[in-house]
Amino acid sequence: MDTLDVLRSSVLHTHESLAQRYDEASAMLSTPGQPRKGLEPIDTFLSIASKHLSAVDAVLLAQVRKHVPQGAQLVHDYLHAARELELALAHVKAREYGSVFQAGRAWSSVWGEVEHALAEHRHHEFVLVEMLAAHLTRAELDELAERLHQAEKGAPSRPHPYAPHTGISGRLARRVLHAADSFWDAAEGRMVPEPERPPHKDPGLFAQYLLADPRFDEEEVARQRLEARQRRARPA
């Protein structure tokens, strides 16, 4: 496999991080005497996912419409998957903070919905990025990757599935929601990590899987993820 351009490398890095954060959040490790600490992995996962979704709306969708044949249909399909993921993330947040509408629902059902929506979203986002890679120069892709990173830094940190996603209304909504989310994050002491700038490197095993590369060793990746879960489950 050729070395990936910076945009695809960035998106792959984000989804590798999301997969790891999902595993940590859905493990629901008990923290006796520190109930808030047990929720930190959930807050971190929600914030990373929400910021990335918002940044894709802000940076990539207009470029797909402009440069990719049938781009409007691809964006339409992506937005459907993105809203489904945002709705699933909103259900996690509601269940986490004790919403009466989610209180009777099992966590296994909530996380199962997220896992399915995350996989669907990942597929549609990779389609967008691969199509952009086929129609833009490497310099243009580098610029988009930088814009995506900067957009994540100023994006809302909570899921807002019913907010506008595109156009002027989408831009205004992101600004207002970022300010509101930042206020409540500070007030609640919520964990919101800064977006990472991914290393520019050849894809690892998980990235090869996401790209459907024929060299992917499925058993090896499954083993590595199982070992990582076991390490996190061990008492300190």
C-alpha positions in Angstrom: 0.0 0.0 0.0 1.3 3.5 -0.9 1.9 6.0 1.9 -1.4 7.7 2.5 -2.0 11.4 1.9 -2.4 13.5 5.1 -6.2 13.7 4.8 -6.7 10.0 4.7 -4.1 9.4 7.3 -5.8 12.0 9.6 -9.3 10.4 9.2 -7.9 6.9 9.7 -6.1 8.1 12.9 -9.4 9.6 14.2 -11.3 6.4 13.6 -8.6 4.3 15.2 -8.9 6.6 18.2 -12.7 6.4 18.2 -12.6 2.6 18.2 -10.3 2.6 21.2 -12.3 5.2 23.0 -15.5 3.3 22.3 -14.0 0.1 23.8 -13.0 2.1 26.9 -16.4 3.9 27.3 -18.5 0.8 26.7 -16.5 -1.3 29.2 -18.2 0.7 32.0 -15.5 0.0 34.5 -16.6 0.5 38.2 -14.9 3.2 40.2 -16.2 2.8 43.8 -16.2 6.1 45.6 -15.5 8.1 42.4 -18.6 7.9 40.3 -17.7 10.8 38.2 -14.4 9.2 37.3 -16.2 6.2 35.9 -18.0 8.5 33.4 -14.9 10.2 32.1 -14.3 7.6 29.3 -17.9 8.2 28.1 -17.4 12.0 28.1 -14.1 11.6 26.2 -15.6 9.4 23.6 -18.7 11.6 23.1 -16.6 14.7 22.8 -14.1 13.3 20.2 -16.9 11.8 18.1 -19.0 15.0 18.3 -16.1 17.3 17.4 -15.1 15.1 14.4 -18.6 14.9 13.1 -19.0 18.7 13.2 -15.6 19.2 11.6 -16.5 16.9 8.6 -19.7 18.9 8.1 -17.7 22.2 8.2 -14.8 21.2 6.0 -15.4 18.2 3.7 -19.0 18.2 2.6 -18.8 21.3 0.4 -15.6 20.0 -1.2 -17.2 16.7 -2.1 -20.2 18.5 -3.7 -17.8 20.8 -5.6 -15.2 18.3 -6.8 -16.6 14.8 -6.9 -19.0 13.5 -9.6 -22.4 12.7 -8.0 -21.0 14.4 -4.9 -24.5 15.7 -3.8 -25.7 12.1 -3.5 -22.7 11.0 -1.6 -23.1 13.9 0.9 -26.8 13.0 1.3 -25.9 9.4 2.1 -23.2 10.6 4.5 -25.5 13.0 6.3 -28.0 10.2 6.9 -25.3 8.0 8.5 -23.9 11.0 10.5 -27.3 11.9 12.0 -27.9 8.3 13.0 -24.6 8.3 14.8 -25.3 11.6 16.5 -28.7 10.3 17.6 -27.1 7.2 19.1 -24.5 9.4 20.8 -27.3 11.6 22.2 -28.9 8.5 23.7 -25.6 7.7 25.4 -25.4 11.2 26.9 -29.1 11.0 28.0 -28.5 7.6 29.6 -25.3 8.8 31.3 -27.0 11.8 32.9 -30.1 10.0 34.0 -32.7 11.1 31.5 -36.1 9.7 32.4 -36.6 8.7 28.7 -33.5 6.5 28.8 -33.4 5.3 32.4 -35.1 2.0 31.8 -32.9 1.1 28.8 -30.1 -1.4 29.2 -26.6 -0.1 28.5 -25.9 -3.0 26.2 -28.7 -1.8 23.9 -27.4 1.8 24.0 -23.8 0.7 23.2 -25.0 -1.7 20.5 -26.8 1.1 18.7 -23.6 3.2 18.8 -21.4 0.4 17.5 -23.7 -0.1 14.5 -24.0 3.6 13.8 -20.3 4.2 14.1 -19.5 1.4 11.6 -22.0 2.9 9.1 -20.7 6.4 9.5 -17.1 5.2 9.1 -18.0 3.5 5.8 -19.6 6.6 4.4 -16.9 9.0 5.6 -14.2 6.8 4.0 -16.1 6.9 0.7 -16.0 10.7 0.8 -12.3 10.9 1.7 -11.3 8.3 -0.9 -13.3 10.2 -3.6 -11.6 13.5 -2.6 -8.2 11.7 -2.8 -9.0 10.7 -6.3 -9.9 14.2 -7.5 -7.7 16.6 -5.5 -3.9 17.2 -5.5 -1.8 16.1 -2.5 -1.3 19.8 -1.6 -5.1 20.4 -1.6 -5.6 17.3 0.5 -3.0 18.5 3.0 -4.8 21.8 3.2 -8.1 20.0 3.9 -6.5 17.9 6.6 -5.2 21.1 8.4 -8.6 22.7 8.1 -10.3 19.6 9.5 -7.9 19.6 12.5 -8.6 23.3 13.2 -12.3 22.8 12.8 -12.3 20.0 15.4 -10.7 22.4 17.9 -13.6 24.9 17.7 -16.4 22.4 17.2 -19.3 21.5 19.6 -18.3 18.8 22.1 -21.7 17.2 22.5 -24.0 15.5 20.0 -26.7 17.7 18.4 -28.5 15.5 15.9 -31.3 18.0 15.2 -29.1 21.0 14.5 -28.4 22.2 10.9 -25.4 20.5 9.4 -24.6 22.4 6.2 -24.8 25.9 4.7 -24.9 29.2 6.6 -27.3 27.8 9.2 -24.9 25.0 9.9 -22.0 27.4 10.4 -24.0 29.6 12.7 -25.3 26.6 14.7 -21.8 25.2 15.2 -20.6 28.5 16.6 -23.5 28.9 19.0 -23.3 25.3 20.1 -19.6 25.4 20.6 -20.0 28.3 23.0 -22.8 26.7 24.8 -21.1 23.3 25.1 -17.9 24.9 26.3 -19.8 26.7 29.1 -21.5 23.5 30.3 -18.3 21.5 30.0 -16.6 23.9 32.4 -19.6 24.0 34.7 -19.8 20.2 34.9 -16.1 19.5 35.0 -16.5 17.4 31.9 -13.5 15.8 30.1 -12.9 17.3 26.7 -9.5 16.5 25.3 -7.9 18.7 22.6 -8.0 17.0 19.1 -4.7 15.3 18.4 -2.7 16.1 15.3 -2.1 12.6 13.8 1.3 11.3 12.7 1.8 11.0 9.0 2.7 7.3 8.7 1.7 4.2 6.8 -1.5 2.6 8.1 -1.3 0.0 10.8 -3.3 -3.2 11.0 -6.6 -1.6 12.1 -6.3 1.0 9.3 -5.7 -1.7 6.8 -8.9 -3.3 7.9 -10.8 0.0 7.6 -9.5 0.4 4.1 -10.3 -3.2 3.2 -6.6 -3.8 2.3 -6.0 -7.5 1.4 -2.9 -7.6 3.6 -5.1 -7.2 6.7 -4.6 -9.9 9.3 -8.0 -10.1 11.0 -7.0 -12.5 13.7 -4.0 -10.4 14.7 -6.1 -7.2 15.0 -8.7 -9.1 17.1 -6.0 -10.4 19.3 -4.5 -7.0 19.8 -7.8 -5.4 20.7 -8.6 -8.2 23.1 -5.3 -7.8 24.8 -5.9 -4.0 25.1 -9.3 -4.6 26.7 -7.8 -7.1 29.2 -5.1 -4.6 30.2 -7.7 -1.9 30.8 -9.8 -4.3 32.9 -7.0 -5.2 35.2 -7.1 -3.5 38.6 -4.5 -0.8 39.1 
